[in-house]
Amino acid sequence: MAKSNEDELRGVLDEAAQEIARMYDNPRSWQTWLVYLLERLEAHAADSAGHTEAYKEMLSTLQDELRNRLRTGGW
């Protein structure tokens, strides 16, 4: 079964997250990487109104997932 682009991206992001965690053992330092990624996504989303709305929706979903993670201890 062939991997989808989404599966490939998920794999790349997982590898990047693992590498960041190995290089910087303090979770507080990961904030810089997350902010950078969100800034890049926002810059790309600014190309069109549809992308901007999708970006805002993604942030809202991410916020909900983070709250859920804090409440339940799992994703």
N, CA, C and O of each residue as an XYZ file, in Angstrom:
300
protein
N       0.848     -1.184      0.000
C       0.000      0.000      0.000
C       0.889      1.242      0.000
O       1.802      1.362      0.817
N       0.622      2.137     -0.898
C       1.426      3.348     -1.034
C       1.075      4.345      0.068
O      -0.077      4.463      0.487
N       2.097      5.050      0.517
C       1.881      6.095      1.526
C       1.287      7.323      0.861
O       1.635      7.669     -0.268
N       0.392      7.969      1.575
C      -0.156      9.227      1.080
C       0.799     10.351      1.449
O       1.692     10.173      2.277
N       0.608     11.494      0.837
C       1.419     12.671      1.180
C       1.262     13.010      2.651
O       2.217     13.419      3.311
N       0.058     12.840      3.156
C      -0.198     13.142      4.565
C       0.579     12.190      5.471
O       1.137     12.611      6.485
N       0.615     10.908      5.109
C       1.381      9.930      5.888
C       2.869     10.258      5.861
O       3.554     10.156      6.879
N       3.363     10.651      4.690
C       4.774     11.001      4.563
C       5.103     12.231      5.392
O       6.130     12.275      6.070
N       4.232     13.228      5.336
C       4.439     14.441      6.131
C       4.408     14.121      7.618
O       5.223     14.635      8.384
N       3.474     13.279      8.024
C       3.385     12.881      9.426
C       4.688     12.213      9.867
O       5.171     12.464     10.971
N       5.253     11.368      9.012
C       6.517     10.703      9.328
C       7.664     11.687      9.459
O       8.481     11.580     10.373
N       7.725     12.646      8.544
C       8.786     13.659      8.584
C       8.671     14.499      9.852
O       9.671     14.763     10.518
N       7.455     14.916     10.184
C       7.252     15.723     11.385
C       7.559     14.924     12.650
O       8.100     15.465     13.615
N       7.217     13.649     12.642
C       7.528     12.812     13.797
C       9.039     12.695     13.983
O       9.539     12.810     15.102
N       9.760     12.469     12.898
C      11.222     12.394     12.982
C      11.817     13.710     13.468
O      12.729     13.720     14.294
N      11.292     14.826     12.948
C      11.793     16.146     13.369
C      11.528     16.367     14.857
O      12.392     16.870     15.575
N      10.333     15.991     15.319
C      10.001     16.156     16.742
C      10.919     15.311     17.617
O      11.370     15.762     18.670
N      11.192     14.090     17.180
C      12.095     13.231     17.956
C      13.501     13.815     18.005
O      14.159     13.777     19.045
N      13.955     14.348     16.895
C      15.302     14.945     16.849
C      15.386     16.184     17.743
O      16.374     16.371     18.453
N      14.362     17.019     17.712
C      14.333     18.206     18.578
C      14.360     17.770     20.042
O      15.080     18.351     20.854
N      13.574     16.746     20.375
C      13.524     16.263     21.757
C      14.877     15.701     22.199
O      15.258     15.841     23.361
N      15.604     15.067     21.274
C      16.930     14.549     21.619
C      17.941     15.675     21.811
O      18.786     15.615     22.704
N      17.849     16.697     20.970
C      18.807     17.800     21.032
C      18.548     18.724     22.216
O      19.485     19.242     22.824
N      17.287     18.926     22.538
C      16.904     19.856     23.603
C      16.015     19.110     24.592
O      14.824     18.925     24.344
N      16.588     18.687     25.700
C      15.817     17.867     26.629
C      14.825     18.655     27.483
O      13.994     18.058     28.167
N      14.899     19.961     27.454
C      13.978     20.785     28.228
C      12.779     21.167     27.343
O      12.947     21.876     26.351
N      11.567     20.697     27.700
C      10.392     21.008     26.874
C      10.178     22.505     26.632
O       9.619     22.885     25.603
N      10.613     23.354     27.559
C      10.429     24.793     27.369
C      11.149     25.277     26.104
O      10.672     26.194     25.435
N      12.273     24.676     25.779
C      13.017     25.102     24.584
C      12.303     24.693     23.304
O      12.573     25.260     22.245
N      11.400     23.725     23.377
C      10.662     23.311     22.180
C       9.717     24.398     21.707
O       9.308     24.415     20.547
N       9.373     25.300     22.604
C       8.448     26.383     22.252
C       8.954     27.165     21.047
O       8.171     27.535     20.173
N      10.239     27.414     20.998
C      10.814     28.164     19.882
C      10.538     27.461     18.562
O      10.188     28.104     17.572
N      10.694     26.142     18.546
C      10.466     25.378     17.319
C       8.996     25.408     16.929
O       8.663     25.534     15.751
N       8.112     25.292     17.922
C       6.686     25.310     17.630
C       6.249     26.674     17.095
O       5.471     26.755     16.145
N       6.751     27.734     17.707
C       6.405     29.080     17.250
C       6.911     29.299     15.822
O       6.205     29.872     14.994
N       8.120     28.846     15.539
C       8.667     28.979     14.187
C       7.783     28.253     13.172
O       7.460     28.805     12.121
N       7.394     27.022     13.487
C       6.541     26.258     12.581
C       5.216     26.969     12.356
O       4.759     27.077     11.219
N       4.594     27.453     13.422
C       3.322     28.162     13.284
C       3.474     29.450     12.483
O       2.588     29.800     11.704
N       4.579     30.153     12.664
C       4.830     31.372     11.878
C       4.937     31.043     10.393
O       4.391     31.765      9.559
N       5.636     29.962     10.057
C       5.788     29.571      8.660
C       4.442     29.166      8.061
O       4.129     29.519      6.924
N       3.644     28.418      8.838
C       2.324     28.018      8.359
C       1.431     29.240      8.154
O       0.681     29.310      7.179
N       1.512     30.191      9.065
C       0.712     31.412      8.941
C       1.122     32.204      7.699
O       0.263     32.715      6.982
N       2.417     32.309      7.442
C       2.894     33.034      6.266
C       2.378     32.379      4.989
O       1.984     33.067      4.047
N       2.380     31.061      4.961
C       1.866     30.356      3.790
C       0.357     30.552      3.660
O      -0.157     30.723      2.554
N      -0.348     30.527      4.785
C      -1.798     30.670      4.778
C      -2.230     32.052      4.310
O      -3.335     32.213      3.792
N      -1.374     33.048      4.485
C      -1.725     34.419      4.110
C      -1.867     34.587      2.600
O      -2.318     35.633      2.134
N      -1.485     33.567      1.834
C      -1.563     33.646      0.375
C      -2.992     33.745     -0.143
O      -3.220     34.288     -1.224
N      -3.956     33.228      0.613
C      -5.343     33.321      0.163
C      -6.275     33.324      1.369
O      -5.938     32.824      2.442
N      -7.460     33.902      1.160
C      -8.432     33.991      2.257
C      -8.854     32.601      2.723
O      -9.054     32.388      3.918
N      -8.992     31.656      1.799
C      -9.372     30.293      2.160
C      -8.338     29.638      3.039
O      -8.673     28.952      4.004
N      -7.079     29.849      2.707
C      -6.009     29.288      3.528
C      -5.961     29.952      4.899
O      -5.693     29.295      5.905
N      -6.220     31.249      4.936
C      -6.207     31.971      6.207
C      -7.278     31.416      7.139
O      -7.029     31.219      8.328
N      -8.469     31.166      6.600
C      -9.542     30.601      7.420
C      -9.193     29.185      7.873
O      -9.472     28.811      9.013
N      -8.588     28.402      6.993
C      -8.182     27.039      7.365
C      -7.117     27.082      8.454
O      -7.110     26.238      9.350
N      -6.215     28.064      8.382
C      -5.176     28.211      9.394
C      -5.803     28.538     10.753
O      -5.415     27.973     11.776
N      -6.765     29.447     10.751
C      -7.441     29.799     12.001
C      -8.181     28.596     12.576
O      -8.180     28.384     13.788
N      -8.807     27.819     11.715
C      -9.506     26.619     12.162
C      -8.508     25.603     12.733
O      -8.787     24.949     13.738
N      -7.348     25.477     12.088
C      -6.314     24.568     12.564
C      -5.828     24.989     13.945
O      -5.633     24.139     14.813
N      -5.630     26.286     14.162
C      -5.204     26.773     15.472
C      -6.249     26.472     16.547
O      -5.910     26.090     17.667
N      -7.507     26.646     16.196
C      -8.584     26.362     17.140
C      -8.609     24.876     17.494
O      -8.771     24.515     18.660
N      -8.451     24.024     16.495
C      -8.418     22.582     16.726
C      -7.214     22.202     17.568
O      -7.321     21.373     18.471
N      -6.071     22.802     17.278
C      -4.860     22.541     18.054
C      -5.054     22.950     19.510
O      -4.640     22.236     20.423
N      -5.679     24.092     19.719
C      -5.955     24.563     21.078
C      -6.848     23.567     21.822
O      -6.610     23.263     22.991
N      -7.877     23.063     21.134
C      -8.761     22.072     21.748
C      -7.997     20.795     22.097
O      -8.205     20.222     23.167
N      -7.119     20.348     21.205
C      -6.344     19.132     21.448
C      -5.391     19.314     22.635
O      -5.212     18.401     23.441
N      -4.788     20.490     22.734
C      -3.892     20.754     23.857
C      -4.652     20.756     25.183
O      -4.180     20.205     26.177
N      -5.828     21.378     25.190
C      -6.650     21.368     26.398
C      -7.019     19.940     26.784
O      -6.960     19.567     27.956
N      -7.402     19.145     25.783
C      -7.766     17.758     26.026
C      -6.578     16.982     26.582
O      -6.733     16.164     27.489
N      -5.406     17.238     26.043
C      -4.185     16.572     26.503
C      -3.920     16.906     27.967
O      -3.568     16.028     28.755
N      -4.086     18.156     28.323
C      -3.853     18.562     29.706
C      -4.868     17.941     30.666
O      -4.531     17.592     31.797
N      -6.122     17.806     30.200
C      -7.167     17.244     31.051
C      -7.030     15.726     31.215
O      -7.193     15.193     32.313
N      -6.730     15.041     30.111
C      -6.784     13.581     30.122
C      -5.421     12.903     30.187
O      -5.327     11.727     30.535
N      -4.366     13.640     29.853
C      -3.027     13.030     29.850
C      -2.759     12.213     28.605
O      -1.766     11.486     28.561
N      -3.599     12.302     27.596
C      -3.395     11.545     26.352
C      -3.914     12.286     25.149
O      -4.688     13.236     25.275
N      -3.493     11.857     23.997
C      -3.946     12.488     22.765
C      -5.173     11.757     22.288
O      -5.740     12.112     21.255
